[in-house]
Amino acid sequence: MSGPVLSRRSTFFYTLAGGLALVAPVAAEAASGKVVVGYQTDALPSSVAIANGDFAKATGTEIDFRKFNSGAEIFAAIASGDVQVGYVGSSPFAAAVSRGLDVKAFHLATISGTDEALVVRNGSGIGKPADLKGKKLAAAPVSTDHYQLLAVLKQETLTERDAQVFAIPQPDIVAAWNRGDLDGAFVWDPALTELKKTGKVLLTSRDVADRGAPTFSAWVATAAFAKDNPAFLKSFAGTVERYSASFRNDKAAWGPDSENAKTLAKLLGGTPSDQASALTNLSLVPAEVQASIAWLAGGEGSGAAKILKDTAEFLKEQKKITTVLPSYGGFVTADYVKAVR
């Protein structure tokens, strides 16, 4: 019997997750004037603009928003030409561009905070990172969480063989956790909220960053799309920033009883209280700070480019990718956040 036939998109996803050769990326073009944007289940203030149509209004463009379970899946869709803009984490970002995908980060969504965390099961016997030895652990494949989980093990001089590490999608992590199959998992919401019901946070992303493995999440666009659609990206970045500024400056408008929290719950799942709580875990960077060399400006010297290179070097060391590029400066740009007013 012949094996299953993989589409080009699924082939890219499995090679990305498994650390094999990259499927040659396809130039992405918006069909019939419609832009396809990939987003994830994270609670972000700007997700309200997905639900209420503000992104489409601000850009004057029809946008097809598609929900994905991970950045690796979004990069698979970008490689196949199905998606032009996406919300991704720095680890799948580093892996994808190291294999030849040409994208540019044009807005920094979040940096290492408490919105991603390593949760350990109550009664697992894990009280400190060194106790992870011999335990069953999980994270989404090629995600920032997978990167951080492996980084924590390395920091404790443990290898993947010293613990059982499963790289599985977040819905599968929740199912495995609920069956009692896992001792710990590095996750983001809504999985984070679910796992904390029967577990405790051992380390947050901020903790892992402080231990030497910082991460970020960003909105990226294909290089071809960015070149041809600068006005769209400026308006898109401006909309993200407007909602982020609202959250930073008017916390009452984002509380558990707010319309914003209700909108997020309807779009992303969970309750308004869950979404309001998840928002408080974010570390949002104002546009004017993003536009500095600390993050998106300065090419190779930018903070984001340095994190991408450090991440790629770690992934190569872990045999998740085979190549580290000389520079990652060409994959980040401050042009669009500089235009935000």
VEXDREN-2710 file (C-alpha; in Angstrom, 1 decimal):
% VEXDREN-2710
k/r/px/py/pz
1/MET/0.0/0.0/0.0
2/SER/1.4/3.4/-0.9
3/GLY/1.9/6.0/1.9
4/PRO/-0.1/9.1/2.4
5/VAL/0.2/11.9/-0.1
6/LEU/1.4/15.2/1.5
7/SER/0.5/18.5/0.0
8/ARG/3.2/21.1/-0.6
9/ARG/2.0/23.0/2.5
10/SER/2.0/19.9/4.7
11/THR/5.4/18.8/3.4
12/PHE/6.8/22.1/4.4
13/PHE/5.3/21.8/7.9
14/TYR/6.7/18.4/8.5
15/THR/10.1/19.3/7.3
16/LEU/10.0/22.4/9.4
17/ALA/9.0/20.5/12.4
18/GLY/11.4/17.6/11.8
19/GLY/14.5/19.6/10.9
20/LEU/14.7/18.2/7.3
21/ALA/15.3/20.1/4.0
22/LEU/13.2/23.1/3.2
23/VAL/10.6/22.9/0.5
24/ALA/11.3/25.8/-1.9
25/PRO/9.1/28.7/-0.9
26/VAL/6.5/30.0/-3.4
27/ALA/6.2/33.7/-4.0
28/ALA/3.1/34.9/-2.1
29/GLU/0.6/37.1/-3.9
30/ALA/-2.7/38.2/-2.6
31/ALA/-5.4/36.8/-4.9
32/SER/-8.0/39.1/-6.3
33/GLY/-7.0/41.9/-4.0
34/LYS/-7.6/39.9/-0.8
35/VAL/-4.9/39.6/1.8
36/VAL/-4.7/36.4/3.8
37/VAL/-3.4/36.9/7.4
38/GLY/-2.6/34.1/9.8
39/TYR/-3.1/34.5/13.5
40/GLN/-3.0/32.3/16.6
41/THR/-4.9/31.8/19.8
42/ASP/-2.9/34.2/21.9
43/ALA/-4.8/36.9/23.7
44/LEU/-3.6/40.1/22.0
45/PRO/-5.4/43.5/22.2
46/SER/-5.2/43.8/18.4
47/SER/-7.2/40.5/18.0
48/VAL/-10.3/42.7/18.8
49/ALA/-9.5/44.4/15.5
50/ILE/-9.8/41.1/13.7
51/ALA/-13.2/40.5/15.1
52/ASN/-14.7/44.0/14.6
53/GLY/-13.2/44.6/11.1
54/ASP/-10.9/47.5/12.1
55/PHE/-7.9/46.0/10.3
56/ALA/-9.9/45.9/7.0
57/LYS/-11.2/49.5/7.6
58/ALA/-7.8/50.9/8.4
59/THR/-6.1/49.3/5.4
60/GLY/-9.0/49.6/3.0
61/THR/-8.4/46.0/2.0
62/GLU/-10.5/42.8/2.2
63/ILE/-8.7/40.6/4.7
64/ASP/-9.2/36.9/5.2
65/PHE/-8.1/36.1/8.7
66/ARG/-7.2/32.4/9.3
67/LYS/-6.6/30.9/12.7
68/PHE/-3.6/28.5/13.1
69/ASN/-2.3/26.5/16.1
70/SER/1.3/27.5/15.8
71/GLY/3.9/29.6/14.0
72/ALA/5.2/26.6/12.2
73/GLU/1.8/26.1/10.6
74/ILE/1.7/29.7/9.6
75/PHE/5.1/29.5/8.0
76/ALA/4.0/26.4/6.1
77/ALA/1.1/28.4/4.7
78/ILE/3.4/31.3/3.9
79/ALA/5.7/28.9/2.0
80/SER/2.9/27.5/0.0
81/GLY/1.7/31.0/-1.0
82/ASP/-1.6/30.7/1.0
83/VAL/-0.7/33.4/3.5
84/GLN/0.9/36.8/3.1
85/VAL/1.0/38.1/6.6
86/GLY/1.3/36.2/9.9
87/TYR/1.8/36.3/13.6
88/VAL/4.7/34.1/14.7
89/GLY/7.2/33.4/17.4
90/SER/11.0/33.9/17.1
91/SER/11.9/30.2/17.1
92/PRO/9.8/29.1/14.1
93/PHE/10.8/32.5/12.5
94/ALA/14.5/31.6/13.0
95/ALA/14.0/28.1/11.6
96/ALA/12.1/29.2/8.6
97/VAL/14.4/32.0/7.4
98/SER/17.4/29.7/8.1
99/ARG/15.9/27.4/5.5
100/GLY/15.5/30.1/2.9
101/LEU/12.0/31.6/3.5
102/ASP/12.2/35.4/2.8
103/VAL/10.0/37.3/5.3
104/LYS/10.3/40.5/7.2
105/ALA/9.1/41.2/10.8
106/PHE/7.4/44.6/10.6
107/HIS/5.8/44.9/14.1
108/LEU/6.9/43.3/17.3
109/ALA/3.8/41.9/19.0
110/THR/5.2/40.8/22.4
111/ILE/8.5/40.0/24.1
112/SER/9.3/37.4/26.8
113/GLY/6.7/37.8/29.5
114/THR/4.4/35.6/31.5
115/ASP/2.1/34.8/28.6
116/GLU/4.0/31.6/27.9
117/ALA/5.1/29.3/30.7
118/LEU/6.4/25.9/31.7
119/VAL/3.6/24.3/33.8
120/VAL/4.2/21.2/35.9
121/ARG/1.5/18.9/37.2
122/ASN/0.5/19.0/40.8
123/GLY/2.0/15.9/42.4
124/SER/4.6/15.4/39.6
125/GLY/7.5/15.9/42.1
126/ILE/8.9/18.8/40.1
127/GLY/9.8/21.7/42.4
128/LYS/12.7/23.2/40.5
129/PRO/14.1/23.0/37.0
130/ALA/16.6/20.2/37.9
131/ASP/13.7/18.0/38.7
132/LEU/12.7/17.8/35.1
133/LYS/15.1/14.9/34.6
134/GLY/13.2/11.7/33.7
135/LYS/9.9/13.5/33.3
136/LYS/7.5/13.6/30.4
137/LEU/7.4/17.1/28.9
138/ALA/5.8/18.6/25.8
139/ALA/5.7/21.8/23.7
140/ALA/4.4/22.7/20.2
141/PRO/6.9/21.7/17.5
142/VAL/9.3/24.5/16.5
143/SER/7.5/27.0/18.7
144/THR/9.1/29.5/21.0
145/ASP/7.9/27.2/23.8
146/HIS/9.7/24.2/22.3
147/TYR/12.9/26.4/22.0
148/GLN/12.5/27.6/25.6
149/LEU/11.8/24.1/27.0
150/LEU/15.0/22.8/25.3
151/ALA/16.9/25.8/26.6
152/VAL/15.8/25.1/30.1
153/LEU/17.0/21.5/29.9
154/LYS/20.3/22.7/28.5
155/GLN/20.6/25.3/31.3
156/GLU/20.2/22.4/33.8
157/THR/22.8/20.4/31.8
158/LEU/20.1/17.9/30.8
159/THR/19.6/16.6/27.3
160/GLU/16.4/15.6/25.5
161/ARG/17.4/12.0/26.4
162/ASP/17.4/12.9/30.1
163/ALA/13.7/13.7/29.8
164/GLN/11.0/12.6/27.4
165/VAL/10.2/15.6/25.3
166/PHE/7.2/15.4/23.0
167/ALA/6.8/18.0/20.2
168/ILE/3.1/18.0/19.6
169/PRO/0.5/20.7/18.8
170/GLN/-1.1/22.5/21.7
171/PRO/-4.6/20.8/21.4
172/ASP/-2.8/17.5/21.7
173/ILE/-0.9/18.7/24.7
174/VAL/-4.1/19.6/26.5
175/ALA/-5.6/16.2/25.6
176/ALA/-2.5/14.4/26.9
177/TRP/-2.4/16.5/30.0
178/ASN/-6.0/15.8/30.8
179/ARG/-5.3/12.0/30.3
180/GLY/-2.5/12.3/32.9
181/ASP/0.2/11.5/30.3
182/LEU/2.4/14.5/30.9
183/ASP/4.4/15.8/33.9
184/GLY/4.9/19.3/32.4
185/ALA/4.4/21.4/29.3
186/PHE/5.6/24.8/27.9
187/VAL/2.4/26.4/26.5
188/TRP/0.6/29.7/25.8
189/ASP/-3.1/30.5/26.1
190/PRO/-5.7/29.0/26.0
191/ALA/-3.7/25.9/26.9
192/LEU/-1.8/27.8/29.7
193/THR/-5.1/28.6/31.5
194/GLU/-6.3/25.0/31.2
195/LEU/-3.1/23.4/32.5
196/LYS/-2.8/25.8/35.4
197/LYS/-6.1/24.3/36.8
198/THR/-4.2/21.1/37.8
199/GLY/-0.6/22.4/37.7
200/LYS/1.7/25.3/38.7
201/VAL/4.0/27.5/36.8
202/LEU/7.6/26.5/37.2
203/LEU/9.1/29.1/34.8
204/THR/7.7/31.9/32.6
205/SER/9.1/33.1/29.3
206/ARG/10.5/36.1/31.2
207/ASP/12.3/33.7/33.6
208/VAL/13.8/31.8/30.7
209/ALA/14.9/35.1/29.0
210/ASP/16.6/36.1/32.3
211/ARG/18.4/32.8/32.2
212/GLY/19.7/33.5/28.8
213/ALA/17.1/32.5/26.1
214/PRO/15.0/35.6/25.2
215/THR/12.1/35.3/22.7
216/PHE/9.6/37.5/20.9
217/SER/6.6/37.2/18.7
218/ALA/6.1/39.4/15.7
219/TRP/3.9/40.2/12.7
220/VAL/5.8/39.2/9.5
221/ALA/5.1/39.6/5.8
222/THR/6.6/38.0/2.8
223/ALA/9.4/40.2/1.4
224/ALA/7.5/40.3/-1.9
225/PHE/4.3/41.4/-0.3
226/ALA/6.2/44.0/1.8
227/LYS/7.8/45.5/-1.2
228/ASP/4.5/45.8/-3.1
229/ASN/2.3/46.8/-0.2
230/PRO/4.0/49.3/2.1
231/ALA/0.8/51.3/2.7
232/PHE/-1.0/48.2/3.9
233/LEU/1.7/47.2/6.3
234/LYS/1.9/50.8/7.7
235/SER/-1.8/50.8/8.3
236/PHE/-1.8/47.3/9.7
237/ALA/1.1/48.1/12.2
238/GLY/-0.7/51.3/13.1
239/THR/-3.9/49.4/14.0
240/VAL/-1.9/46.9/16.1
241/GLU/-0.3/49.8/18.0
242/ARG/-3.5/51.6/18.5
243/TYR/-5.0/48.6/20.3
244/SER/-1.8/47.9/22.2
245/ALA/-1.7/51.6/23.4
246/SER/-5.4/51.3/24.5
247/PHE/-4.5/48.3/26.7
248/ARG/-1.4/50.0/28.1
249/ASN/-3.2/53.2/28.9
250/ASP/-6.8/52.2/29.8
251/LYS/-6.8/48.9/31.7
252/ALA/-10.5/49.4/32.7
253/ALA/-11.5/49.0/29.0
254/TRP/-9.9/45.5/29.0
255/GLY/-11.2/44.1/32.3
256/PRO/-13.2/40.8/32.6
257/ASP/-16.6/42.6/32.1
258/SER/-15.4/44.7/29.2
259/GLU/-16.7/44.5/25.6
260/ASN/-13.1/43.9/24.5
261/ALA/-12.7/40.8/26.7
262/LYS/-16.1/39.5/25.5
263/THR/-15.0/40.0/21.9
264/LEU/-11.7/38.1/22.5
265/ALA/-13.5/35.2/24.1
266/LYS/-15.9/34.9/21.2
267/LEU/-13.0/35.0/18.7
268/LEU/-10.4/32.9/20.6
269/GLY/-12.4/30.8/23.1
270/GLY/-12.5/30.7/26.8
271/THR/-14.3/33.2/29.0
272/PRO/-14.0/37.0/29.0
273/SER/-12.4/36.6/32.5
274/ASP/-9.8/34.1/31.0
275/GLN/-9.0/36.6/28.2
276/ALA/-8.7/39.6/30.5
277/SER/-6.4/37.6/32.7
278/ALA/-4.3/36.4/29.8
279/LEU/-3.8/40.0/28.6
280/THR/-2.2/41.0/31.9
281/ASN/0.6/38.5/31.2
282/LEU/1.7/40.3/28.0
283/SER/4.9/42.4/27.6
284/LEU/4.0/44.9/24.9
285/VAL/6.7/47.2/23.4
286/PRO/5.6/50.7/22.3
287/ALA/6.2/51.5/18.6
288/GLU/8.8/54.2/19.4
289/VAL/10.9/51.6/21.3
290/GLN/10.4/49.0/18.5
291/ALA/11.8/51.6/16.1
292/SER/15.1/51.7/17.9
293/ILE/18.2/49.5/17.6
294/ALA/17.0/47.7/20.7
295/TRP/14.5/45.8/18.6
296/LEU/13.7/46.4/14.9
297/ALA/16.1/49.1/13.7
298/GLY/19.8/48.7/12.8
299/GLY/19.7/45.6/10.6
300/GLU/22.2/43.0/11.8
301/GLY/22.7/45.0/15.0
302/SER/19.1/45.1/16.0
303/GLY/17.9/43.3/19.1
304/ALA/15.4/41.1/17.1
305/ALA/18.1/40.1/14.5
306/LYS/20.5/39.1/17.3
307/ILE/17.8/37.0/19.0
308/LEU/17.0/35.3/15.7
309/LYS/20.7/34.4/15.2
310/ASP/21.2/33.2/18.7
311/THR/18.0/31.1/18.4
312/ALA/19.2/29.7/15.0
313/GLU/22.6/28.7/16.6
314/PHE/20.8/26.9/19.4
315/LEU/18.5/25.1/17.0
316/LYS/21.4/24.0/14.9
317/GLU/23.2/22.8/18.1
318/GLN/20.0/20.8/18.9
319/LYS/20.0/19.4/15.3
320/LYS/16.6/21.1/14.5
321/ILE/18.1/23.0/11.5
322/THR/21.3/22.5/9.5
323/THR/22.3/26.1/8.6
324/VAL/22.9/29.3/10.5
325/LEU/23.0/32.4/8.3
326/PRO/25.8/35.0/8.6
327/SER/23.2/37.7/9.4
328/TYR/19.5/37.9/10.2
329/GLY/19.3/41.7/9.8
330/GLY/17.5/41.4/6.5
331/PHE/14.5/39.8/8.1
332/VAL/13.5/42.7/10.4
333/THR/12.5/46.2/9.5
334/ALA/11.6/49.3/11.5
335/ASP/10.2/51.1/8.4
336/TYR/6.5/50.5/9.3
337/VAL/6.6/51.1/13.1
338/LYS/8.5/54.4/12.4
339/ALA/5.4/55.5/10.4
340/VAL/3.0/54.8/13.3
341/ARG/1.7/58.0/14.8
END
